Amino acid sequence: MIKKNKFLFIFIFLTVFSIFNFWLAGSVKANEALCDTYCAAYEWSSPITYAYNQALCSSGTCADFPVCVFNTCYYNCHSLGTSQCGDDAACLCVRMASCNCSTQSCADSGCQTQQSYTLTINKNPTAGGTVSSSDSGISCGSTCSKSYTSGTTVTLAATPLSGYTFWGWTGACTGTGSCVISMTSAKYVQANFTVTAPSTYALAVTSSGASSVAITGSSATYSGTANYLKSGITSGTNLTLTAPATSGGYSFSSWSGCNSVSGTGNRTCNLAMSADKSVNVFYTATAEPEEEIDVPTVTTNSATSITTTSTTLRGNIDSTGGSSVLEKGFDWGTSSGSLVNYWTTTGTYSTGSFTKYLSGLTPGAKYYYKAKARNSAGW
């Protein structure tokens, strides 16, 4: 009977020893005092002490990292909670259940997958700048999202590119400072950038209708002969340009591109330099004054080739009156107060003599006549 018991004890001892060696290779450090306390109190009829554990090790690692047997440490994890099994949270129950400590956590029931959430970054506009995270996992740029374990704190920083200014966060963050996020759910953050306003602007002045128009600026800096360009004008500068009433036979008409116009005939263009500006001054041809036109001046000359029944009347256009003569001729009759007969010819005439041959006159009768001419002003 004793031999059977002894044989049974040896069999159990060898079995337990094999189990110890199997699990010791994957064990992690535990609290030495807990080993001595709980190993002696759980399942075994004789105390299994820290020293006994050391004796079971097949390597020298047990001296540096004291361990409990599997059953005892598993009991510790369930009874005291995982926080009692080591500061690194890698207690035997985690190890024995083959938990992956980077993605899983230990619970009384064994391994639990750790929850993770995605942090997504957007930039507005995309070319405005970059966003980076404190853990270097996000460099947006190119990498604009990453999955984080629940509870992870992520700090984001926005860097504007040349020509842009960072003006603030929207989404899971607000303000203009660093964006600090606790990943307790999926999060979306947008970094907003704006184009940086230039410090100086350019002014282009052109003219239409007239060329080489001399423009007078509120400062000589802005004066010039159109067409011309002025650059390097400080942002926010207020200035005026005044155009002459006439230029080269042309008269001022209007401005375009001004913030407002003022002065005599609205010839002054008012500008506020908040951007590059282009203004144009318009001129129209000056109307020539109408020349005064008088009626033609005509001289009646003596008749020639006189017979008892015929004669030739003579006249002369001395002046056209400032416009071409359109019609000329003679009036005649036997009474000076009643020249009832007439003759005219039409065309375009200038100064000079003209005649008219008359026949069928009454013999012995006395005739009176006069030469005449008409232009646009009349006879």
C-alpha positions as CSV (number, residue, x, y, z in Angstrom):
1,M,0.0,0.0,0.0
2,I,2.8,2.3,0.9
3,K,4.6,1.4,-2.4
4,K,1.4,2.2,-4.4
5,N,1.1,5.6,-2.6
6,K,4.8,6.3,-3.2
7,F,4.4,5.4,-6.8
8,L,1.3,7.5,-7.1
9,F,3.1,10.5,-5.4
10,I,6.1,10.1,-7.8
11,F,3.7,10.0,-10.8
12,I,1.8,13.1,-9.6
13,F,5.1,14.9,-8.9
14,L,6.5,14.1,-12.3
15,T,3.3,15.3,-14.0
16,V,3.2,18.5,-12.0
17,F,6.9,19.0,-12.7
18,S,6.3,18.7,-16.4
19,I,3.4,21.2,-16.2
20,F,5.7,23.6,-14.3
21,N,8.4,23.4,-16.9
22,F,5.9,23.9,-19.7
23,W,4.5,27.1,-18.3
24,L,7.7,28.5,-16.7
25,A,9.1,29.2,-20.2
26,G,6.2,31.6,-20.9
27,S,5.9,33.0,-17.4
28,V,6.4,36.6,-16.3
29,K,7.5,38.1,-13.1
30,A,5.1,38.0,-10.1
31,N,5.2,39.3,-6.6
32,E,7.4,37.0,-4.5
33,A,5.4,37.5,-1.3
34,L,2.2,36.6,-3.2
35,C,3.8,33.4,-4.4
36,D,4.8,32.3,-0.9
37,T,1.3,33.2,0.5
38,Y,-1.0,31.8,-2.2
39,C,1.1,28.9,-3.3
40,A,1.0,27.5,0.2
41,A,-2.7,28.1,0.5
42,Y,-4.1,26.7,-2.7
43,E,-4.7,23.1,-3.9
44,W,-1.5,21.6,-2.6
45,S,-1.3,19.5,0.6
46,S,2.2,20.6,1.3
47,P,3.5,24.2,0.9
48,I,4.8,25.2,-2.5
49,T,7.1,28.1,-1.6
50,Y,9.0,30.6,-3.7
51,A,12.2,28.5,-3.0
52,Y,10.4,25.4,-4.3
53,N,9.5,27.3,-7.4
54,Q,13.2,28.1,-7.9
55,A,14.1,24.5,-7.6
56,L,11.8,23.6,-10.5
57,C,13.4,26.0,-12.9
58,S,15.5,24.6,-15.6
59,S,17.4,27.9,-16.2
60,G,18.7,30.7,-14.2
61,T,16.0,33.1,-15.1
62,C,13.9,32.2,-12.0
63,A,16.4,33.9,-9.7
64,D,15.9,37.2,-11.4
65,F,12.2,36.8,-12.1
66,P,10.5,34.8,-9.4
67,V,7.4,32.9,-10.5
68,C,4.4,31.0,-9.2
69,V,3.1,27.8,-10.7
70,F,0.3,28.2,-13.2
71,N,-2.6,27.2,-10.8
72,T,-1.5,29.5,-8.1
73,C,-0.9,32.7,-10.2
74,Y,-4.1,32.1,-12.1
75,Y,-5.8,32.0,-8.7
76,N,-4.1,35.3,-7.8
77,C,-5.3,37.0,-11.0
78,H,-8.9,36.0,-10.3
79,S,-8.9,36.8,-6.6
80,L,-6.9,40.0,-6.5
81,G,-7.3,41.4,-10.0
82,T,-4.7,41.8,-12.7
83,S,-3.2,44.8,-11.1
84,Q,-1.6,42.5,-8.5
85,C,0.2,40.4,-11.0
86,G,2.8,43.0,-12.1
87,D,3.0,46.6,-13.2
88,D,3.4,45.6,-16.8
89,A,-0.1,44.0,-16.8
90,A,1.4,40.8,-18.3
91,C,0.2,38.4,-15.6
92,L,0.2,34.6,-16.0
93,C,-3.5,34.4,-16.8
94,V,-2.8,36.7,-19.8
95,R,0.2,34.7,-20.9
96,M,-1.5,31.3,-20.3
97,A,-4.5,32.4,-22.4
98,S,-2.0,33.5,-25.2
99,C,-3.3,37.1,-25.0
100,N,-1.5,39.6,-27.2
101,C,-0.7,42.4,-24.8
102,S,-0.5,45.1,-27.6
103,T,-4.0,44.5,-28.8
104,Q,-5.7,42.6,-25.9
105,S,-6.3,42.9,-22.2
106,C,-6.8,40.4,-19.4
107,A,-10.2,39.9,-17.7
108,D,-11.4,37.2,-15.3
109,S,-12.8,35.3,-18.3
110,G,-9.5,35.5,-20.2
111,C,-8.4,37.7,-23.1
112,Q,-10.5,40.6,-24.3
113,T,-9.7,42.4,-27.6
114,Q,-8.9,46.1,-27.0
115,Q,-11.3,48.5,-28.8
116,S,-9.6,50.8,-31.4
117,Y,-11.0,53.9,-33.2
118,T,-9.9,55.7,-36.4
119,L,-8.7,59.3,-36.3
120,T,-9.3,61.0,-39.7
121,I,-7.7,64.3,-40.7
122,N,-8.9,66.7,-43.5
123,K,-7.2,69.9,-44.7
124,N,-9.0,72.9,-46.2
125,P,-7.7,73.6,-48.7
126,T,-5.5,70.6,-49.3
127,A,-2.6,72.7,-50.5
128,G,-2.8,75.0,-47.4
129,G,-0.4,73.0,-45.1
130,T,0.3,69.8,-43.2
131,V,-0.9,68.1,-40.0
132,S,1.3,65.8,-37.8
133,S,0.7,63.8,-34.7
134,S,2.8,63.6,-31.6
135,D,3.3,59.8,-32.1
136,S,4.4,60.4,-35.8
137,G,1.6,58.1,-36.8
138,I,-0.1,60.9,-38.8
139,S,1.8,63.0,-41.3
140,C,-0.8,64.6,-43.5
141,G,0.8,65.2,-46.1
142,S,0.3,61.7,-47.2
143,T,-1.0,59.8,-44.2
144,C,-4.2,61.5,-43.0
145,S,-5.8,58.7,-40.8
146,K,-4.7,56.1,-38.2
147,S,-6.4,53.6,-35.9
148,Y,-5.7,54.1,-32.2
149,T,-6.4,52.0,-29.1
150,S,-9.4,53.2,-27.1
151,G,-8.3,55.8,-24.5
152,T,-5.1,56.9,-26.4
153,T,-4.4,60.6,-26.3
154,V,-3.2,62.1,-29.6
155,T,-1.8,65.6,-30.0
156,L,-2.0,67.2,-33.5
157,A,-0.1,70.2,-34.8
158,A,-0.9,72.2,-38.0
159,T,1.8,73.8,-40.1
160,P,0.9,76.2,-42.9
161,L,2.7,76.1,-46.2
162,S,4.2,79.2,-47.9
163,G,1.5,81.7,-48.9
164,Y,-1.0,80.3,-46.3
165,T,-2.0,81.0,-42.7
166,F,-3.5,78.5,-40.3
167,W,-6.7,80.0,-38.9
168,G,-8.1,77.1,-36.8
169,W,-9.5,73.6,-36.2
170,T,-13.0,72.4,-36.7
171,G,-14.5,69.0,-35.9
172,A,-13.2,67.3,-32.8
173,C,-11.0,70.3,-32.0
174,T,-11.5,74.1,-32.0
175,G,-9.2,77.1,-31.7
176,T,-5.7,77.7,-33.2
177,G,-3.4,75.9,-30.7
178,S,-2.4,72.2,-30.5
179,C,-5.3,69.8,-30.9
180,V,-5.4,67.2,-28.1
181,I,-7.8,64.3,-28.6
182,S,-8.8,61.3,-26.4
183,M,-9.6,58.4,-28.7
184,T,-12.8,57.2,-27.0
185,S,-14.6,57.0,-30.4
186,A,-13.9,57.6,-34.0
187,K,-12.8,61.2,-34.5
188,Y,-12.7,63.7,-37.4
189,V,-10.6,66.8,-37.4
190,Q,-10.2,69.5,-40.0
191,A,-7.3,71.9,-40.2
192,N,-8.3,75.2,-42.0
193,F,-5.9,77.4,-43.8
194,T,-6.4,80.7,-45.6
195,V,-4.3,82.4,-48.3
196,T,-2.0,85.0,-46.7
197,A,-2.8,88.5,-47.9
198,P,0.2,90.1,-49.7
199,S,1.6,93.2,-48.1
200,T,1.8,95.2,-51.4
201,Y,-0.2,95.6,-54.6
202,A,0.2,96.8,-58.1
203,L,-1.8,99.5,-60.0
204,A,-2.2,99.5,-63.8
205,V,-3.6,102.7,-65.5
206,T,-4.7,102.7,-69.1
207,S,-6.6,105.0,-71.5
208,S,-9.0,104.5,-74.3
209,G,-9.9,106.9,-77.1
210,A,-6.9,109.2,-76.4
211,S,-3.2,108.2,-76.1
212,S,-0.5,109.5,-73.9
213,V,-2.9,110.9,-71.3
214,A,-1.2,112.7,-68.4
215,I,-2.7,111.4,-65.1
216,T,-2.1,113.4,-61.9
217,G,-1.9,111.3,-58.7
218,S,-2.6,112.3,-55.1
219,S,1.2,111.7,-54.8
220,A,3.7,112.1,-57.6
221,T,4.4,108.4,-56.9
222,Y,1.1,107.5,-58.6
223,S,1.3,110.0,-61.5
224,G,2.2,109.0,-65.0
225,T,1.3,109.0,-68.7
226,A,-1.2,106.3,-69.6
227,N,-0.5,103.5,-70.1
228,Y,1.6,102.8,-67.0
229,L,2.1,100.4,-64.0
230,K,2.9,101.2,-60.4
231,S,3.9,98.3,-58.1
232,G,4.9,98.0,-54.5
233,I,1.9,100.0,-53.2
234,T,1.4,99.2,-49.5
235,S,-1.8,97.4,-48.7
236,G,-4.5,99.8,-47.3
237,T,-3.2,102.8,-49.2
238,N,-5.9,105.3,-50.3
239,L,-5.0,107.3,-53.4
240,T,-6.6,109.4,-56.2
241,L,-5.9,109.8,-59.9
242,T,-7.2,112.8,-61.8
243,A,-7.5,112.9,-65.6
244,P,-7.4,116.1,-67.7
245,A,-10.6,117.5,-69.2
246,T,-9.1,117.2,-72.7
247,S,-6.2,115.4,-74.2
248,G,-4.9,115.6,-77.8
249,G,-8.2,116.7,-79.3
250,Y,-10.3,114.3,-77.2
251,S,-12.6,115.0,-74.3
252,F,-12.8,113.1,-70.9
253,S,-15.7,110.7,-70.8
254,S,-15.4,108.4,-67.7
255,W,-13.3,106.1,-65.5
256,S,-13.7,102.4,-64.9
257,G,-12.2,100.2,-62.1
258,C,-12.4,102.9,-59.4
259,N,-13.8,102.5,-55.9
260,S,-15.6,105.8,-56.6
261,V,-15.3,109.0,-58.7
262,S,-15.4,112.6,-57.6
263,G,-14.4,116.1,-58.6
264,T,-15.2,118.3,-61.5
265,G,-16.9,116.2,-64.2
266,N,-16.1,113.1,-62.1
267,R,-12.6,113.2,-63.5
268,T,-11.0,112.0,-60.2
269,C,-10.7,108.3,-59.6
270,N,-10.6,107.2,-55.9
271,L,-8.9,104.0,-55.0
272,A,-8.3,101.9,-51.8
273,M,-5.5,99.4,-52.4
274,S,-6.8,96.2,-50.9
275,A,-5.9,94.2,-54.0
276,D,-4.1,94.6,-57.4
277,K,-6.1,97.2,-59.3
278,S,-6.6,98.1,-63.0
279,V,-8.3,101.3,-64.0
280,N,-9.1,102.8,-67.4
281,V,-9.9,106.4,-68.4
282,F,-12.1,106.9,-71.5
283,Y,-11.9,109.8,-73.9
284,T,-14.1,110.7,-76.9
285,A,-13.3,112.8,-80.0
286,T,-13.9,116.5,-79.4
287,A,-16.6,117.8,-81.9
288,E,-15.4,120.5,-84.3
289,P,-17.3,123.7,-83.9
290,E,-19.7,124.3,-86.9
291,E,-18.4,126.9,-89.3
292,E,-20.8,129.8,-89.8
293,I,-22.2,129.8,-93.4
294,D,-23.4,132.9,-95.2
295,V,-25.4,133.1,-98.4
296,P,-23.3,133.5,-101.5
297,T,-22.2,136.9,-102.7
298,V,-23.1,137.5,-106.4
299,T,-22.4,140.4,-108.9
300,T,-24.7,141.1,-111.8
301,N,-22.6,142.1,-114.8
302,S,-23.6,144.0,-118.0
303,A,-25.3,142.0,-120.7
304,T,-23.5,141.4,-124.0
305,S,-24.4,140.4,-127.5
306,I,-27.6,142.6,-127.5
307,T,-29.9,142.5,-130.5
308,T,-33.5,143.7,-130.9
309,T,-34.8,140.3,-129.7
310,S,-31.9,138.6,-127.8
311,T,-29.0,139.1,-125.4
312,T,-26.6,137.3,-123.1
313,L,-26.9,137.9,-119.4
314,R,-23.8,137.8,-117.2
315,G,-23.2,137.2,-113.5
316,N,-20.3,136.3,-111.1
317,I,-20.2,134.3,-107.8
318,D,-17.8,136.4,-105.7
319,S,-18.1,134.2,-102.5
320,T,-19.7,130.9,-101.8
321,G,-20.5,132.0,-98.2
322,G,-18.5,129.2,-96.6
323,S,-20.4,126.3,-98.4
324,S,-20.6,125.1,-101.9
325,V,-23.1,126.9,-104.2
326,L,-25.9,124.5,-105.1
327,E,-27.9,126.5,-107.6
328,K,-27.3,129.7,-109.7
329,G,-29.2,131.7,-112.3
330,F,-31.0,134.9,-113.3
331,D,-34.3,136.7,-112.8
332,W,-35.6,139.2,-115.4
333,G,-38.6,141.2,-116.5
334,T,-39.8,144.5,-118.1
335,S,-40.3,146.2,-114.7
336,S,-37.5,146.5,-112.1
337,G,-40.0,145.7,-109.3
338,S,-41.4,142.6,-111.1
339,L,-38.7,140.2,-112.4
340,V,-41.2,137.5,-113.3
341,N,-39.0,135.4,-115.5
342,Y,-36.2,133.3,-114.1
343,W,-33.7,130.6,-115.0
344,T,-31.5,128.4,-112.7
345,T,-29.1,125.5,-113.0
346,T,-28.2,123.1,-110.1
347,G,-25.0,121.4,-109.2
348,T,-22.0,122.1,-107.0
349,Y,-20.3,125.4,-107.8
350,S,-17.6,127.6,-106.5
351,T,-16.8,131.2,-107.3
352,G,-16.6,132.4,-110.9
353,S,-18.7,133.8,-113.7
354,F,-21.7,132.3,-115.4
355,T,-24.1,133.4,-118.3
356,K,-27.5,132.8,-119.9
357,Y,-28.5,133.5,-123.5
358,L,-32.0,134.9,-123.9
359,S,-34.0,135.1,-127.1
360,G,-37.6,136.0,-128.2
361,L,-37.4,139.4,-126.4
362,T,-39.9,142.1,-127.4
363,P,-38.2,144.6,-129.8
364,G,-37.9,148.1,-128.3
365,A,-38.8,146.9,-124.7
366,K,-36.6,147.7,-121.8
367,Y,-35.6,144.7,-119.6
368,Y,-34.2,144.5,-116.1
369,Y,-32.3,141.4,-114.7
370,K,-30.1,140.2,-111.8
371,A,-27.8,137.3,-111.2
372,K,-28.3,135.0,-108.2
373,A,-26.8,131.9,-106.4
374,R,-27.8,129.7,-103.5
375,N,-26.0,127.5,-100.9
376,S,-27.2,125.7,-97.8
377,A,-27.8,129.0,-96.1
378,G,-30.1,130.2,-98.9
379,W,-30.1,132.7,-101.8
